Structure formats: structure tokens, C-alpha cells
Amino acid sequence: MSESEVATMAEYDLSKTIIPYLDRHLAFPLLNHLAELAIFPVADVQAAQYELAKGTNMVDYAVSMFEELNPDTPVPDEFAAKRENALSTNERLQQEAQAVLDVIENPDVAQALRQDKAQNLQYLKDNYNLTPAQITALYTFGQFQFTYGNYSGAADYLYHFRVLSTDADLLVSAHWGKLASDILTGKWDVALEELNTLRDAIDARSNAHGSGSGGDAARAQLHSRTWLAHWSLFVYFNHPNGRTLLLETFLSPTYLATIQTACPWILRYLAAAAVLARRSPSSTATPAAPTSTRVKHALKEIVKVIQTEEYQYTDPLTRFLNFLYVDFDFEAAQRELASASAVVQDDFFLGEFKDEFVEAARGLVSEVYVRIHQRIDIGDLSKRLNLGPEEGEKWIVNLIRETRMGADAKIDLEKNVIEINRPPLPVYQSVIEKTRGLAFRTQAMGAAMARPPQSQQQQAPTTVGEEKIE
């Protein structure tokens, strides 16, 4: 790999931008990925891994990283003391948590528990002398197990804690811990459920505080949603339905505003999800399913946002869509697609979708190109798709055969061209298209004209969000 290629890969790598919004344990996979790419000095990546490991109870891992960084230096005695302290703390917390688990895992107790948490706590106190402080032992041990690297155990303890506890702040913290544990254990269905639950919890806390919370609560709401947007990337790019779910979440008004305000680089993943959601016609042997209206609308909306936020963030993926759908500059789109392919391949979240992304992006180029041309040179279109003559011809033939173009297109292999015969739009259909939404726009205009001047309007109370979630 040339120095210029390495520099380009490093320029568009988002790891150092995303890691500050992750728990340190979620950052380890990204750093491991950077170590494999070797686009940054190995010593720098190892130093970052070591600094993260020092803040956990994974003492052996921290020692291994220290030895790699300092092969000729003895391991400091502080690690032995930290290991001994971690073992003793783990044993003590396990005993405290097990005393609670022995009660709630009793079949008789499990049958007696109800939906009302307050009633459950009272029942456990009256019959088994369990107090809220003892219930909190489940949270403490689950949190410790997480720092210890036992993510599966942490998920179990935090789940049991959430079933019983009424402590609002600890419950939110347990939600974050449970989500991180599910991500790190690769339980994507469970992680998706946890992600949705946490998103609802953030919204509920925001609504509960209402308009009296002040600016701090609004900032906390933005903070929580920003972190959730980054954590959700692990889920959305590993769950089978994740790309569609990402579009549904990130294009909602609250999260779109969050992205534009606090993390415009997430537009890379919005753009990638929109392209991937457009199923590539030639990637399967069976005919492609028709593209949903929702996905088409999502792509158009994302292009508008990319235009708006171009001053804040741009990369080959966003520029590809901008050149294709705004400028109709196919040469520029072709160049950016080649760069976007490299960016996708090296991105931690997108790497496994590289071939699928390129195939779907070629479909978009073909779709736009065909839409504005009636006579298409197959060789020219193949070149714009970064394909060789024979490969491009096969690809385009499959595209026509498996999409709605087939009825309107005729291939002349002798001249190596495609003739597109589009029937003229009926007059009544043209009128419908031109007047679509006219009644709504007229009503909106009338309402605007009837509205009193701004100075005479009563100022609405400001609605703000939740308390800060740490």
C-alpha cells in the first residue's frame, strides 16, 4: 500500500471521532480494527489500547499491553496489587449479589412477583428481609463484572436488577450497561430490544421533566441521544434488519436534529444505509424486490441533509450521492464511488458490506443515468460504473431484465446501445402530478396569512429534555 493511500485511509477514518462517544470497552474492537489496518503507527494504537485497559479491571490484558509497549521493562508492582484487589472485590460482591439471587430465583418467589415493582419490594422485605440496598448489590456486581470483562455475567446481573429496582438513575445506568454487554457478546436480537428500550427510556425521562427542567436538561437530552446514536451503530450494522431500522431511527426529527447538531459524521452511516437498502438487482439470482417508497423517500431526504451539512462534514460517500442526485455529474460520481468503496472497506462498521455497497451504488448510477437518457452506450455506462466492457454488459443486461426497465428498454448488441422508449404521460396524469398537494399548500398559506403578527402572539413555553445521564 502506498503512502498516499495510507494517508487517504487515515484521513477518512472515523475511529478517533467516534471513540469519545463510546464506553471504553466498546472502543477496544475499534482499536483492534485499526491495529489490523495499520494505517496509524502500531505503537500509537497499542498505547491507546493500554490506556483504555488501565481503566478497567482486566488486569491481565493491561499487563500484556504493557509488555508489548515496553518489552525490556519489568511489569510494575502496581498490577499485582490491582489484580489481588480485583479478585477480593469480585468475591465479596459475588457473595452479596448471590444472597439476593438465591431469593428471587426461588420458584415460589418468582410466582409471587408482579408487575408492580413497589409491591414486589414490599413482598421481598416482608418475607425475606430484602432491602433496596441489597437489590442494589445486583447492580454493583453487574457493573464490576463489566469492568472485569465478563460481559455475559454483567448482562444477567443488570437484568435481574432492572426487574426489581425503582431507582431511576441506576435503572438508566443499568440500561446502558446491559446494552454494552449485549453488543460485546454479539447478541444482536437482544441488543436491538435493549436499544429500543433505552431510546424509549430517554424519551420518557425527557417528557417527564417537561418545560421546567431548564437548559441543563435539554443539553442532557442531546448528550444521551448523541451517545445512543454512536452505540446503535454496532447493532444496526450487525442485525439482519439493521440498515432499515437505522433509517427509521436516524431520520426521525429528534435524531436527525441530534445528528445535525452534535455528530454530523453519522451522515456517513445514513448514506451507506440508504444505498444498502436499495437492493442491488444483479447480486442475487432471483428478481429483486421492488424498492419501497419509504426507502426512496429516505434517500432523497438524506441527499437534502447532506447538502445542508456539507459545510460541517463531507466524505466520499456523501459526495457520491451529492454528485449523483444534485449535480448529475457522472464523472465525479464515478471518482467518488471508487473512493467510497475504499472508505467502506476500511470502516469498522461498514467493512463487511463493501461488495454489497458497490453493487447497490452501481444500481443507483444506472437508475439515474437511464432516467435522463433515451439512448445509452453500454460501453460508456460500463465505464461510469467502473466495470470492464464484458462485465459491464452482463451487469446492465441483468439490470434491465430484473427491473421495470425491461418493458421500456431494447438492447441492440450490434450497435452496443440500449434504446429507452418511454410512453408519454397521459394528460390527466400530468395534471394530477402538477396539482398534487395544491389543496394542502393553499390551506397552509391561508393559515399563515391569518396568523397574528409575531409581537401579538403569546410565547409558548419551552419544552426541554431529560436530566443528564452519566
C-alpha positions in Angstrom: 0.0 0.0 0.0 1.4 3.4 -1.0 2.0 6.3 1.4 -0.7 8.3 -0.3 -3.3 5.5 0.0 -2.4 5.1 3.7 -2.8 8.9 4.2 -6.2 8.9 2.5 -7.4 6.0 4.6 -6.2 7.7 7.8 -7.9 11.0 6.7 -11.3 9.4 6.4 -11.1 7.1 9.4 -13.7 8.0 12.0 -12.5 5.8 14.9 -10.8 8.7 16.7 -14.0 10.8 16.2 -16.4 8.0 17.4 -14.4 6.6 20.4 -15.0 9.6 22.7 -18.8 8.7 22.5 -18.3 5.1 23.5 -17.7 3.2 26.7 -14.0 2.2 26.9 -15.0 -1.5 26.4 -16.8 -0.7 23.2 -13.7 1.2 22.0 -11.5 -2.0 22.1 -13.0 -3.5 18.9 -12.4 -0.3 17.0 -8.7 -0.1 18.2 -8.2 -3.8 17.3 -9.5 -3.0 13.8 -7.1 -0.1 13.5 -4.2 -2.3 14.5 -5.2 -4.7 11.7 -5.5 -1.9 9.1 -2.0 -0.5 10.1 -2.9 3.0 8.8 -1.6 4.5 12.0 1.7 3.7 13.8 1.3 0.4 15.6 2.9 1.8 18.8 0.3 4.6 18.9 -2.6 2.2 18.6 -1.1 -0.1 21.3 -0.6 2.9 23.6 -4.2 3.8 23.2 -5.2 0.2 24.0 -3.1 0.2 27.1 -4.5 3.5 28.3 -8.1 2.1 27.9 -7.2 -1.2 29.6 -5.7 0.6 32.6 -9.1 2.0 33.5 -10.7 -1.5 33.7 -10.3 -4.5 36.0 -8.9 -6.5 33.1 -5.5 -6.6 34.7 -4.0 -9.4 32.7 -4.9 -7.7 29.4 -3.4 -4.4 30.7 -0.2 -6.3 31.6 0.0 -7.9 28.2 -0.3 -4.4 26.5 2.3 -3.0 28.8 4.7 -5.8 27.9 4.2 -5.2 24.2 4.9 -1.5 24.6 7.8 -2.0 27.0 9.5 -5.3 26.2 12.6 -4.6 28.2 10.9 -3.1 31.3 9.7 -5.1 34.3 6.0 -5.1 35.0 5.2 -2.6 37.7 4.2 -4.0 41.1 1.0 -1.9 41.0 -0.5 -4.5 38.6 -0.1 -7.3 41.1 -1.8 -5.2 43.8 -4.6 -4.3 41.4 -5.1 -8.0 40.5 -5.3 -9.0 44.1 -7.8 -6.2 44.9 -9.9 -7.1 41.9 -10.1 -10.7 43.0 -11.1 -9.9 46.6 -13.6 -7.3 45.5 -15.1 -9.8 43.0 -15.5 -12.4 45.7 -17.2 -10.0 48.1 -19.6 -8.6 45.6 -20.5 -12.0 44.3 -21.5 -13.2 47.8 -23.7 -10.1 48.3 -25.4 -10.5 44.9 -25.8 -14.2 45.3 -27.7 -13.8 48.5 -30.3 -11.7 46.5 -30.3 -14.1 43.6 -31.0 -17.1 45.8 -34.2 -15.4 46.9 -35.6 -14.1 43.6 -34.7 -17.4 41.7 -36.8 -19.4 44.2 -39.8 -20.7 42.2 -42.2 -19.6 44.9 -40.9 -16.1 44.9 -40.9 -16.0 41.1 -44.6 -16.9 41.1 -45.4 -14.3 43.7 -43.7 -11.4 41.9 -46.0 -9.0 40.0 -45.6 -6.1 37.5 -45.7 -3.5 40.3 -42.1 -3.1 41.5 -43.0 -1.3 44.7 -45.3 -4.2 45.6 -42.5 -6.7 44.8 -40.0 -4.8 47.0 -42.5 -4.8 49.9 -43.1 -8.5 49.4 -39.4 -9.3 49.5 -38.9 -7.1 52.5 -41.8 -8.7 54.5 -41.0 -12.3 53.6 -37.2 -12.4 53.0 -35.9 -9.2 54.7 -34.5 -7.9 51.3 -34.0 -4.2 51.2 -33.5 -1.8 48.3 -29.8 -1.6 49.3 -29.4 -5.3 48.9 -31.1 -5.2 45.5 -28.5 -2.6 44.5 -25.9 -5.3 45.1 -27.0 -6.8 41.8 -26.2 -3.5 40.1 -22.9 -3.1 41.8 -21.8 -6.7 41.0 -23.0 -6.4 37.4 -21.1 -3.2 36.9 -18.0 -4.8 38.4 -18.3 -7.8 36.1 -18.5 -5.5 33.1 -15.2 -3.8 34.1 -13.8 -7.3 34.6 -14.6 -8.3 31.0 -17.3 -10.8 31.9 -20.0 -9.2 29.7 -22.4 -12.1 29.7 -22.4 -12.2 33.5 -22.8 -8.4 33.6 -25.9 -8.6 31.4 -27.5 -11.2 33.6 -27.0 -9.3 36.9 -28.1 -6.0 35.4 -31.2 -7.6 34.0 -32.2 -9.0 37.4 -31.5 -5.6 39.0 -33.8 -3.9 36.5 -36.6 -6.3 37.2 -36.8 -5.2 40.8 -35.2 -1.8 41.3 -37.1 1.5 41.4 -34.0 3.7 41.5 -34.5 5.8 38.3 -30.8 6.9 37.9 -29.4 3.4 38.5 -32.0 1.9 36.1 -30.8 4.2 33.3 -27.2 3.3 34.0 -28.1 -0.4 34.0 -29.8 0.1 30.6 -26.6 1.4 29.2 -24.5 -1.4 30.8 -26.9 -4.0 29.6 -26.8 -2.6 26.0 -23.0 -2.6 26.0 -22.9 -6.1 27.4 -25.3 -7.4 24.7 -23.2 -5.7 22.0 -19.9 -7.1 23.2 -21.4 -10.6 23.4 -22.8 -10.3 19.9 -26.5 -11.0 20.9 -27.9 -8.7 18.3 -31.6 -9.5 18.7 -31.4 -8.9 22.4 -29.2 -5.8 21.8 -31.8 -4.4 19.4 -34.6 -4.8 22.1 -32.3 -3.2 24.6 -31.5 -0.3 22.2 -35.2 0.3 21.6 -36.0 0.2 25.4 -33.2 2.6 26.2 -34.3 5.0 23.5 -37.9 4.9 24.9 -36.5 5.5 28.4 -34.6 8.5 27.3 -37.7 10.0 25.6 -39.8 9.2 28.6 -37.4 10.9 31.0 -37.4 13.9 28.7 -41.2 14.1 28.6 -41.5 13.6 32.3 -39.4 16.7 33.1 -41.5 18.9 30.9 -40.8 22.6 30.5 -39.5 23.3 33.9 -36.2 21.4 33.6 -34.1 24.3 32.2 -31.3 24.3 29.7 -29.3 21.6 31.5 -32.0 19.0 30.9 -32.1 19.9 27.2 -28.3 19.5 26.9 -28.5 16.2 28.8 -31.1 15.0 26.3 -28.9 15.9 23.4 -25.9 14.3 25.2 -27.9 11.0 25.7 -29.2 10.8 22.1 -25.7 11.6 20.7 -24.2 8.7 22.7 -27.0 6.4 21.7 -26.6 7.2 18.0 -23.0 6.0 18.2 -23.7 2.9 20.3 -26.5 1.9 17.9 -24.1 1.6 15.0 -22.9 -1.7 16.5 -26.4 -3.0 16.4 -27.7 -1.6 13.2 -24.7 -2.9 11.1 -24.9 -6.4 12.6 -28.6 -7.1 12.9 -30.2 -8.5 9.7 -32.7 -5.7 9.5 -30.4 -3.1 10.9 -30.0 -0.8 7.9 -33.7 -0.3 7.5 -34.1 0.3 11.3 -31.2 2.8 11.2 -33.0 4.8 8.5 -36.2 4.8 10.5 -34.5 5.9 13.7 -32.0 8.5 12.4 -34.5 10.1 10.0 -36.9 10.8 12.8 -37.0 14.5 13.7 -35.3 14.1 17.1 -32.4 12.1 15.9 -31.9 13.9 12.7 -31.7 17.1 14.7 -29.2 15.4 17.0 -27.0 14.3 14.1 -27.0 17.8 12.5 -26.3 19.5 15.9 -23.8 17.2 17.6 -22.5 14.5 15.3 -22.7 15.2 11.5 -20.2 12.4 10.8 -23.1 10.0 11.3 -24.2 11.1 7.9 -21.7 8.6 6.5 -23.7 5.7 8.0 -27.0 7.3 7.0 -25.8 7.5 3.4 -24.4 3.9 3.5 -27.7 2.6 4.9 -29.7 4.3 2.3 -27.6 2.9 -0.5 -27.6 -0.6 1.0 -31.3 -0.5 1.5 -31.7 -0.2 -2.3 -31.3 -3.9 -3.1 -28.9 -4.5 -5.9 -30.5 -6.1 -8.9 -27.7 -8.3 -10.0 -26.5 -9.5 -6.6 -29.0 -12.4 -6.5 -30.2 -15.0 -8.9 -33.8 -14.1 -8.1 -35.5 -10.9 -9.3 -35.1 -8.0 -6.9 -37.9 -7.0 -4.7 -39.4 -3.6 -5.7 -37.9 -0.8 -3.7 -40.2 0.6 -1.1 -41.5 4.1 -1.2 -40.1 4.7 2.2 -36.5 3.8 1.1 -36.8 6.1 -1.9 -38.0 8.9 0.2 -35.2 8.2 2.7 -32.6 8.6 0.0 -34.0 11.9 -1.2 -34.2 13.2 2.4 -30.6 12.2 3.1 -29.4 14.0 0.0 -31.0 17.2 1.2 -29.4 16.8 4.6 -26.0 16.1 3.0 -26.4 19.4 1.0 -27.3 21.3 4.2 -24.5 19.9 6.3 -21.8 19.9 3.7 -20.0 22.8 5.5 -19.7 20.6 8.6 -19.0 17.2 7.2 -18.2 15.6 3.8 -16.6 12.3 2.7 -16.6 10.2 -0.5 -19.9 8.6 0.4 -21.8 11.8 0.9 -20.1 13.4 -2.1 -21.0 10.4 -4.3 -24.7 11.0 -3.5 -24.4 14.7 -3.9 -22.7 14.5 -7.3 -25.2 11.8 -8.5 -28.5 13.3 -7.3 -27.8 17.1 -7.2 -25.2 17.8 -9.8 -25.9 14.8 -12.1 -22.1 14.8 -12.6 -21.5 11.2 -13.5 -17.7 11.6 -14.0 -17.4 13.0 -10.5 -19.7 10.4 -9.1 -17.6 7.7 -10.7 -14.5 9.0 -9.0 -16.2 9.3 -5.6 -17.6 5.8 -5.9 -14.1 4.4 -6.2 -13.0 6.4 -3.1 -16.2 5.5 -1.3 -15.5 1.8 -1.9 -12.2 2.1 -0.2 -13.7 4.0 2.7 -16.4 1.5 3.2 -13.9 -1.4 3.1 -11.8 0.2 5.9 -14.6 1.4 8.1 -15.2 -0.7 11.2 -18.9 -0.8 10.8 -19.2 -0.9 7.0 -16.3 -3.2 6.0 -18.4 -6.4 5.5 -20.8 -4.6 3.3 -18.2 -3.4 0.8 -19.3 -5.6 -2.2 -23.0 -5.1 -1.4 -22.5 -1.3 -1.2 -20.6 -1.1 -4.6 -23.3 -3.2 -6.3 -26.1 -1.1 -4.9 -24.3 2.1 -5.7 -23.9 1.0 -9.3 -27.6 0.3 -9.4 -28.2 3.9 -8.3 -25.9 5.3 -11.0 -27.6 3.2 -13.7 -31.0 4.3 -12.4 -30.2 8.0 -12.6 -28.4 7.6 -15.9 -31.2 5.8 -17.6 -33.7 8.2 -16.3 -32.2 11.2 -18.1 -31.1 9.4 -21.4 -33.1 7.7 -24.2 -30.1 6.2 -26.0 -27.4 4.6 -23.8 -24.0 3.5 -24.9 -23.3 0.3 -23.0 -19.5 0.8 -23.1 -19.9 4.4 -21.8 -22.2 3.3 -18.9 -19.9 0.4 -18.0 -17.0 2.8 -17.7 -19.1 5.1 -15.4 -19.8 2.0 -13.3 -16.1 1.2 -13.0 -16.6 -2.1 -14.9 -14.9 -3.7 -17.8 -16.7 -4.0 -21.2 -17.8 -7.6 -20.8 -18.5 -7.4 -17.1 -20.4 -4.1 -17.6 -22.5 -5.6 -20.5 -23.6 -8.6 -18.3 -24.4 -6.3 -15.4 -26.5 -3.9 -17.5 -28.4 -6.8 -19.1 -29.2 -8.2 -15.7 -30.3 -4.8 -14.5 -32.8 -4.4 -17.4 -34.0 -8.0 -17.1 -34.7 -7.8 -13.3 -36.2 -4.3 -13.1 -39.1 -2.4 -14.5 -36.8 -1.0 -17.3 -37.3 -4.3 -19.2 -40.7 -3.2 -20.6 -39.3 0.1 -21.9 -35.8 -0.9 -23.0 -34.5 -2.5 -26.1 -30.9 -3.8 -26.3 -29.1 -3.5 -29.7 -26.0 -5.6 -29.2 -24.8 -5.0 -32.7 -24.6 -1.2 -32.0 -23.9 -1.9 -28.3 -26.6 0.5 -27.2 -29.8 0.5 -25.2 -32.9 2.3 -26.6 -35.3 3.5 -23.9 -38.9 4.0 -25.2 -40.9 5.8 -22.6 -44.6 6.2 -23.3 -45.8 9.7 -22.9 -47.5 10.5 -19.7 -51.3 10.9 -20.1 -52.6 14.5 -19.9 -54.8 13.7 -16.9 -51.8 12.2 -15.0 -49.7 15.3 -15.8 -52.4 17.4 -14.3 -52.6 15.2 -11.2 -48.8 15.4 -10.7 -48.7 19.2 -11.1 -51.6 19.8 -8.7 -50.6 17.2 -6.1 -50.6 18.8 -2.7 -52.2 22.1 -4.0 -55.0 21.9 -1.5 -52.6 21.4 1.4 -50.4 24.3 0.3 -53.4 26.6 -0.1 -54.6 25.7 3.3 -51.1 26.3 4.8 -50.9 29.6 3.1 -54.3 30.7 4.3 -53.3 29.8 7.9 -50.1 31.7 7.6 -51.9 34.8 6.4 -54.5 34.6 9.2 -51.9 34.2 11.9 -51.4 37.4 14.1 -48.1 39.3 14.0 -45.3 37.8 16.0 -45.4 40.5 18.6 -49.0 39.8 19.4 -48.6 36.0 19.8 -48.2 34.6 23.2 -44.8 33.0 23.6 -45.1 29.2 24.0 -43.4 27.6 26.9 -40.1 26.0 26.1 -40.1 22.2 26.2 -36.8 20.6 27.2 -35.5 17.2 27.8 -34.2 14.8 30.4 -31.7 15.0 33.2 -28.1 14.2 32.3 -27.4 10.5 32.1 -23.9 9.5 33.0 
